[in-house]
Amino acid sequence: MTDGRSWQGNWKVRLYERVRERGYDSLTAFVEARPTASLIALAEELGPDDIAGVQVFSGLVAEAERSHRVTRLVRGQLVRELCAHLPKGWPAVMDDANRFRVARALAGWYSFTPETHKTQVDRASDALLAHPPLPGWRPLGPDDEMLRTLLPDEEA
């Protein structure tokens, strides 16, 4: 947990220096090498005392916008949320505890979705709830077939 140091100085420069120190030419490449890691885990790997998860996500959004790959980023964030809240995959039984886990994963996904994609995420979440995937479904990256069906690439 940071104590505010993550916002001191030029955090964007610090973030990209850490990414390059680890041999990556972009934050996206660094994150895609760890597709199931949470934003907090990614931030801790880059700087446990001076990088925050929200900073990692901010950098990812900027890169995705430049490369016209925001939908892919959004799918990737769902992977991270599902791995965090449903580590054994989609539940076979939707009891109260599992409903809460699913809701928490989908709410986290929505909260880390750029405004431009919130409507698509709402529709995709509704589709997942109306037609649940097979029990145990656990996407391991943004190119998962079901994810691509729920949120197809639309960018040019």
DOTORVO-471758 format. One record per residue: x, y, z of N, C-alpha, C in turn. Coordinates in steps of 0.02 Angstrom, whole numbers, plus 50000, padded with zeros to 5 digits. Each point is the difference from the previous one (the first is absolute). Layout:
<nodes>
NODE     nxx     nyy     nzz    caxx    cayy    cazz     cxx     cyy     czz
NODE       X       Y       Z       X       Y       Z       X       Y       Z
...
</nodes>
This chain:
<nodes>
NODE     nxx     nyy     nzz    caxx    cayy    cazz     cxx     cyy     czz
NODE   50042   49941   50000   49958   50059   50000   50045   50062   50000
NODE   49983   50046   49957   50040   50062   49997   49974   50049   50052
NODE   50042   50046   50019   49980   50051   50048   49998   50068   49967
NODE   49983   50003   49937   49997   50063   49963   50060   50012   49957
NODE   50053   49960   50010   50061   50010   49960   49988   49987   49926
NODE   49950   49960   49984   49988   49984   49930   49981   50062   49960
NODE   49975   50051   50033   49979   50061   49964   50053   50054   50002
NODE   50055   49988   50034   50054   50049   50004   50043   49997   49937
NODE   50023   50058   49979   50044   50002   49941   49961   49983   49937
NODE   50037   49985   49947   49969   49983   49937   49988   49924   49997
NODE   49941   49979   50023   49986   49929   50005   49998   49966   49933
NODE   49981   50036   49947   49997   49969   49933   50071   49982   49977
NODE   50047   50045   50011   50070   49985   49982   50025   49941   50041
NODE   49986   50001   50065   50021   49945   50044   49970   49934   49977
NODE   49936   50000   49983   49966   49939   49978   50034   49971   49938
NODE   50013   50042   49951   50030   49975   49938   50073   49982   50008
NODE   50035   50033   50045   50070   49980   50015   50000   49929   50028
NODE   49953   49985   50045   49997   49934   50031   49983   49947   49948
NODE   49956   50016   49954   49981   49954   49947   50061   49984   49956
NODE   50037   50053   49981   50060   49990   49958   50054   49962   50038
NODE   50007   50013   50064   50050   49963   50041   49986   49925   49999
NODE   49938   49981   49990   49981   49929   49999   50001   49971   49929
NODE   50024   50041   49953   50010   49975   49932   49941   50007   49953
NODE   49952   50041   50017   49941   50009   49958   50001   50069   49969
NODE   49975   50005   49938   49999   50065   49967   49934   50036   50010
NODE   49951   49968   50032   49937   50033   50015   49970   49969   50063
NODE   49957   50038   50032   49964   49975   50058   49954   49943   49979
NODE   49970   50006   49941   49957   49948   49975   50037   49934   49993
NODE   50060   50001   49974   50040   49938   49993   50015   49970   50068
NODE   50017   50042   50049   50013   49977   50067   49938   49966   50029
NODE   49942   50031   49993   49938   49973   50028   49978   49938   49963
NODE   50007   50000   49934   49979   49941   49962   50042   49938   50015
NODE   50060   50010   50026   50041   49944   50022   49974   49971   50066
NODE   49954   50036   50032   49970   49981   50064   49924   50009   49996
NODE   49966   49966   49955   49930   50016   49985   49951   49988   50057
NODE   50018   49960   50049   49954   49987   50055   50018   50038   50064
NODE   50052   50038   49999   50021   50038   50059   49954   50060   50011
NODE   49983   50013   50061   49959   50058   50016   50039   50064   49990
NODE   49964   50055   49996   50034   50065   49993   50044   50013   50061
NODE   49978   49979   50058   50040   50009   50061   50064   49959   49995
NODE   49995   49938   49978   50060   49958   49993   50048   50029   49949
NODE   49973   50026   49946   50043   50030   49948   50035   50062   50029
NODE   49963   50041   50036   50030   50060   50030   50054   49980   50051
NODE   49986   49950   50040   50050   49979   50049   50063   49973   49967
NODE   49992   49966   49944   50059   49976   49965   50041   50058   49972
NODE   49967   50052   49978   50035   50057   49971   50029   50047   50053
NODE   49970   50002   50058   50024   50045   50052   49955   49994   50061
NODE   50016   49956   50047   49955   49987   50056   49985   50061   50043
NODE   50044   50050   49998   49989   50058   50042   49982   50063   49962
NODE   50004   49999   49933   49989   50063   49966   49965   49994   49932
NODE   49966   49944   49989   49958   49992   49941   49933   49973   50024
NODE   49945   50028   49976   49933   49979   50019   49965   49965   49942
NODE   49955   49955   50015   49963   49964   49949   49963   50046   49952
NODE   49972   50053   50026   49963   50047   49957   50048   50034   49951
NODE   50063   50009   50019   50049   50029   49954   50016   49951   49944
NODE   50006   49937   50017   50011   49949   49949   49941   50001   49951
NODE   49939   50002   50026   49942   50000   49956   49998   50063   49957
NODE   50016   50056   50028   50001   50063   49962   50048   49995   49941
NODE   50059   49972   50013   50048   49991   49946   49976   49952   49948
NODE   49967   49947   50021   49972   49951   49953   49946   50030   49956
NODE   49958   50042   50029   49947   50033   49960   50032   50046   49948
NODE   50049   50038   50021   50033   50046   49952   50031   49961   49942
NODE   50034   49945   50015   50030   49960   49947   49946   49968   49956
NODE   49947   49976   50030   49946   49968   49962   49966   50050   49954
NODE   49991   50061   50024   49969   50051   49958   50044   50017   49940
NODE   50065   50005   50012   50047   50016   49945   50002   49944   49948
NODE   49995   49938   50023   50004   49943   49953   49932   49975   49977
NODE   49947   50034   50020   49931   49981   49981   49984   49929   50022
NODE   50019   49984   50063   49988   49933   50027   49967   50003   50069
NODE   49954   50047   50007   49967   50009   50065   49956   49939   50016
NODE   49966   49973   49950   49957   49942   50013   50042   49942   50027
NODE   50059   49990   49971   50044   49946   50024   50021   50013   50073
NODE   50015   50063   50015   50017   50018   50069   49941   49984   50047
NODE   49940   50017   49979   49941   49987   50041   49991   49925   50012
NODE   50010   49960   49948   49996   49927   50009   50054   49977   50049
NODE   50059   50027   49994   50055   49982   50045   49984   50016   50073
NODE   49966   50056   50010   49983   50018   50068   49948   49952   50029
NODE   49954   49975   49958   49953   49950   50025   50038   49937   50021
NODE   50050   49981   49962   50041   49941   50018   50030   50011   50070
NODE   50028   50058   50012   50031   50014   50065   49948   49998   50056
NODE   49941   50028   49988   49948   50000   50051   49974   49929   50014
NODE   49990   49962   49947   49976   49931   50010   50052   49958   50037
NODE   50063   50009   49983   50053   49962   50035   50003   50019   50074
NODE   49989   50063   50015   50002   50022   50069   49941   49975   50040
NODE   49940   50002   49971   49940   49986   50038   49971   49930   49989
NODE   50019   49968   49944   49977   49932   49985   50060   49958   49981
NODE   50047   49990   50046   50063   49965   49982   49990   49929   49975
NODE   49944   49969   50018   49987   49931   49977   49957   50000   49937
NODE   49987   50058   49973   49958   50005   49940   49928   50015   50017
NODE   49959   50004   49947   49930   50015   50008   49967   49947   50044
NODE   49960   50021   50049   49971   49951   50046   49947   49955   49968
NODE   49997   49938   50023   49951   49952   49975   49932   50014   50031
NODE   50000   50024   50062   49938   50014   50036   50000   50074   50017
NODE   49945   50034   49985   49997   50072   50013   49963   50013   50065
NODE   50033   49980   50056   49972   50015   50066   50017   50072   50017
NODE   49981   50022   50060   50011   50069   50019   50074   50019   49999
NODE   50042   49957   50025   50072   50015   50003   50028   50007   49929
NODE   49981   49955   49956   50025   50005   49931   49971   50058   49962
NODE   49936   50016   50013   49970   50059   49969   50039   50062   50020
NODE   50019   50003   50064   50039   50057   50024   50068   50004   49965
NODE   50034   49942   49993   50065   49999   49967   49994   50023   49927
NODE   49950   49975   49966   49989   50019   49930   49985   50075   49996
NODE   49956   50023   50043   49982   50072   50000   50061   50043   50015
NODE   50041   49978   50045   50061   50038   50017   50048   50003   49941
NODE   50008   49944   49965   50044   49999   49941   49972   50046   49946
NODE   49936   49996   49987   49971   50042   49948   50000   50074   50019
NODE   49988   50015   50064   50002   50069   50022   50071   50029   49995
NODE   50050   49959   50018   50069   50022   49993   50018   50013   49928
NODE   49976   49956   49956   50011   50007   49929   49970   50066   49975
NODE   49938   50012   50018   49966   50061   49978   50037   50062   50026
NODE   50023   49997   50062   50032   50059   50029   50067   50016   49965
NODE   50032   49949   49972   50062   50011   49963   49988   49997   49925
NODE   49944   50026   49978   49984   50004   49929   49997   50073   49980
NODE   50036   50019   49947   49994   50069   49976   49928   50015   49980
NODE   49980   50063   50008   49932   50021   49985   49977   49978   49930
NODE   50045   50000   49952   49984   49982   49932   49975   49929   49992
NODE   50013   49957   50050   49982   49929   49995   49952   49976   50054
NODE   49975   50046   50041   49956   49979   50055   49935   49967   49975
NODE   49971   50024   49946   49939   49971   49974   50013   49928   49977
NODE   50055   49989   49965   50017   49932   49978   50011   49954   50059
NODE   50032   50025   50052   50013   49959   50059   49935   49983   50036
NODE   49954   50048   50003   49934   49986   50029   49966   49944   49962
NODE   50001   50004   49933   49968   49948   49959   50034   49933   50010
NODE   50066   50000   50000   50038   49938   50008   49986   49969   50069
NODE   49998   50042   50052   49984   49975   50067   49931   49969   50003
NODE   49951   50035   49970   49932   49973   49997   49999   49933   49964
NODE   50037   49995   49945   50002   49938   49962   50031   49943   50041
NODE   50053   50015   50038   50031   49949   50042   49952   49975   50054
NODE   49961   50046   50027   49953   49980   50053   49940   49963   49971
NODE   49976   50021   49942   49942   49968   49969   50017   49931   49971
NODE   50060   49994   49974   50023   49937   49970   50069   49984   50027
NODE   50003   49974   50061   50065   49989   50032   50044   49952   49960
NODE   50065   50012   50004   50046   49954   49967   50000   49933   50037
NODE   50033   49952   49971   50005   49934   50032   50036   50007   50067
NODE   49980   49960   50049   50035   50001   50065   50075   49989   49989
NODE   50038   50039   50036   50073   49994   49995   50031   50045   49947
NODE   49959   50033   49959   50028   50045   49949   50042   50053   50034
NODE   50061   50005   49977   50048   50047   50029   50045   50024   49944
NODE   49983   50056   49969   50042   50025   49946   50069   50019   50027
NODE   50051   49985   49960   50069   50014   50022   50032   50057   49961
NODE   49961   50033   49958   50025   50057   49963   49945   50032   49960
NODE   50013   50059   49972   49948   50038   49965   49977   49970   49934
NODE   50034   49949   49976   49981   49969   49937   49958   49938   50008
NODE   49976   49987   50061   49956   49944   50013   49940   50004   49953
NODE   49981   49943   49971   49947   49998   49950   49934   50030   50025
NODE   49980   49982   50061   49937   50026   50026   50005   50076   50011
NODE   50057   50023   50024   50009   50072   50010   49996   50038   49933
NODE   50030   49971   49949   49998   50032   49934   49929   50001   49972
NODE   49960   49951   50019   49929   49999   49979   49961   50054   50038
NODE   50013   50005   50065   49965   50050   50042   50020   50071   49981
NODE   50064   50010   49986   50027   50067   49985   50046   49995   49939
NODE   49971   49997   49940   50042   49995   49941   50039   50065   49988
NODE   50057   49993   49969   50040   50059   49983   49961   50043   49952
NODE   49997   50065   50016   49963   50047   49957   50046   50054   49973
NODE   50059   50006   50029   50044   50054   49981   50031   49988   49932
NODE   50018   50055   49969   50033   49996   49934   50073   49985   50007
</nodes>
